[in-house]
Structure formats: structure tokens, C-alpha cells
């Protein structure tokens, strides 16, 4: 099975509510590689790489987020480029 890649931009009350940590936990449980980070505009950005069913499950999780979050919408964007995904799932610094 070949890997798929999804680049996500999550809108809503998604910062300061454990969103990044919770997404990293969900991704690791699903076997998805990639990263998640806050953006200065208040959104959360993520890259998910893995088997299609696992990545789709993480996209579905992103639409709910952790209990404290309020997700208004999740945009699926073009992949950010050819850089390889990390071996695991990283929480990155704010950009």
C-alpha cells in the first residue's frame, strides 16, 4: 500500500486546548507520520503521511479535535513540498 499525504489547516478555538498534543497522540496510535504546529494567525497546521485509511482517520479526528477544542473547519491543502515526513509525528514550533 502506498503512502498518501494530507496537509491540513484547522480553524476554530484550537490553540491553548491541547490540540497539538492530542493530535500527536492520535497520529501515533494510527501509525501516521508527520507534524503539527500552531500558526500565529490562530490556526493549527499539520502534515499527515501514511496509509490512506489511517490518514483519513486522522483527518476525521482533526474535524473533532480534543474535547476542549472547537473546530470550525479543516482545509485540506496541496502538500507543502517534497520534504520527507519525519519518522514519527512531531509537535513543531509556532510559525
NORVENWO-V932630 format. One record per run of one state. SS is the DSSP state (a for helix, b for strand, c for the rest). FROM is the first residue (numbers start at 1). LEN is the number of residues. If there is no record, write none. Layout:
BEGIN
<<SS FROM LEN> <SS FROM LEN>>
END
This chain:
BEGIN
<<c 1 2> <b 3 11> <c 14 5> <a 19 12> <c 31 2> <b 33 6> <c 39 5> <b 44 8> <a 52 13> <c 65 5> <b 70 8> <c 78 11> <b 89 3> <c 92 4>>
END
